Amino acid sequence: MSSDLMTIARSGANAARYALDVTAQNIANAGTAGYVRRSVSLSEVSGGAMLYSAADVSLHGVRLSGIVRNVDGFRMAEVRRTGSDLARADAEIAALGSVESALEQSGISEAMASFKAGLAALKTDPTNTALRAVVMENARTLADSLNIAAGGLDAARAGLHANAADGVAELNQLSTDLDKINARLVRTPDGTSDQAALLDQRDAILHSMSRIAGVSVSIGAHQTAQVSLGGQSLVSPTGVTALGVGTAPDGSLAFDVGGTPVSIVAGSLAGTAQGLTQLNAARAELDDVANAVIGALNSAQASGVALDGSAGQPLFGGTGAGDIALLTGDPAALATAPAGAAAGSRDPGNLDAMIAAFDGSAAAADFDNLLSGVSSAVAGRMVTRDALATIADGANAVLMSQSGVSLDDEAANLLRFQQAFQASGRVMQVARDLFDSILSIG
Amino acid sequence: MTGISTHSFYERSIGNMTSLRARAETLQTQIATEQRLQRASDDPVAARQLRRLAADDTMAAVYKNNAAVAAADLGLAEDAIDQLSNLTIRAQELATQAATGTINDAQRKIIGDELEQIHTSMVAIMNTRDSSGNPLFGGAANGPAYAVAADGSASYAGSGQPAELDVGGGIVISRGLTGPDLLNYSVGGTPTDLLSVVRGLAVSVQAGAPGAASDARTALDSLTAGLDTLSAGQAVIGARQGRVELAVTLAIDQAEARAADRIRLGETDMPTAIAELQEAMTILEASQASFTKLSSLSLFDYLR
């Protein structure tokens, strides 16, 4: 006796039950992030024809050979790579956007135009205290707006440093988690539902890691993942190496893996580092603008006399945009008259020199160039970001078409496996009927 | 096997509807604020031009004020010169009377008194203040343009040149004339000025001295030359007023050009924006309707 109808039917019913379980699991996790659609892999049980001839019937039904995770490594890698690029572009745009806001919303352009207009208006009556007061208040507004912009940039810089530190801490935590999952994968047999669940977690961690930094992933024995960054190993079978971040002398971010410097070219950390470099450049240019204003007006003041006939004193103090400040609020302190003029002189000779010095310092033009440069960079990066987002969406759609759960498919499977189960039940009934008909002989 | 995953169907639908809604909101903001650009990176080139236009507007306001100040001061100078001319003509009439030999000393005294009044009026006119309260004909000085000595003679006390005003378009206008520009001239190579001529005549005629009639005759020539100098000053003022008017006309044209640029670069084109908003809303409604239809389509509904 090499074949048993009842055993075959039982194995068929069991297989259908497993398939129904997997279908139910798929339906339950249809909305779970990172869940990959499972299916059952079945194989026929036959053979064992040792004692009998080859023509003998030797059938034993079906068995579950494993749970299949419907995903391939290439599509996963594409999603990681494109997601990494998109995260970099997003982080860079966020950084540049904050630079643009800090420069534009501080109203430096308007303050410079008003200051120059105030000086030009003072020419109608250089001894008029009201007009002088307007110039002084415009100067104060200009200094304040430069302070605000510098403060905004400094706050954005602190924010970017914090972002980088958070990203590095998160990446290191993910490395540790991945190492634990690797250890469990080594002990988990192939084709089990446990392994499938662990692989889901592994892939989710790899996605998170690649969004933070453009890591290279290789899959080793037992489906364990090895991760490296810039040629330096982060997670390997021998353990985890931590990523570190510091500030280079020029204010940019310096990354290292276990003390070895690495450069990060993708992921949000790369975008943050690129944004920070541009922020530092913008901050230095803003200081140049502030220093141009300070230098031009203070030297113009020095070559004239104030309303009371005394030598002109410096108007602005400070060494950059962060600390530029009006040294005096006294309208009489404006040195509109040329050196040697008497007290109360209406001679606007030095006022002309002041306007010429302000124009000559090109502070307004330089600031305009700075703001234009940053806003053009934001606009350009937006185009790149949209392109990268389209690419990432495409890669994701390709992956999802393979690994995502479709409820319609699962409904069809539910029906199919239910029918398979019912058919196996019918086979059992036939087996009993056959047995009964033999018992009823005689 | 490729299929449409339920999760990605929902995500894609949500993504599409979100981006449509975002576009509609951007258009709505553009319509509500009438500003096409919400931040410089929306259009860096246009934003830069808009900043330049705003700076030009700020300066244009100053130039407009400068032009008004210059026009007011030049108007004051014109009025002053008109009055000086009238007074000089009256002085010529009086000098002509005084020069005739038929009047007696008592009558000359009366003529001399009137000439002295004319001198006083002239000094007062020369000490007129401008629209900023500074001496109109005193150059850059703060005090009165002409100081009156104890004996009644007046001398120029101003200094320097009147301030120049930038009225836009590269046009710089001197806002007035100095006293000497208006009153000093030479007769037969001898420098003199209108005030001292009138005062000299007044003193001479009042005294009724033997030479009064001949002094008056000499003064007549001098007064005619003075009147010519005043006319020259009036011509200068008139030319400057012409330049101010030119600058004002230019400024109006430029302001219109800037306004047109600002509308072109920075303001929302309402018909386009409203049409685009309508389009976005229609597409959004259609997406919502088709999403509802598609998402209600489930095989489970047919499993019995």
Interface residues (C-beta under 8 A of the other chain):
Chain A: A30 G31 R37 N70 G97 E100 S101 E104 S109 E110 M112 A113 S114 K116 A117 A120 A121 K123 T124 D125 P126 T127 N128 G344 S345 R346 D347 P348 A364 D368 L371 S372 V374 S375 S376 V378 A379 M382 D393 N396 A397 M400 S401 Q402 S403 G404 V405 S406 L407 D408 D409 A411 A412 L414 L415
Chain B: M1 T2 G3 I4 S5 T6 H7 S8 Y10 R12 G15 R39 A40 S41 D42 D43 P44 V45 A47 R48 R51 R52 A54 A55 T58 M59 A61 V62 Y63 N65 N66 V69 S132 N134 A140 A141 N142 G160 A163 E164 L165 D166 R175 S298 L299 F300 L303
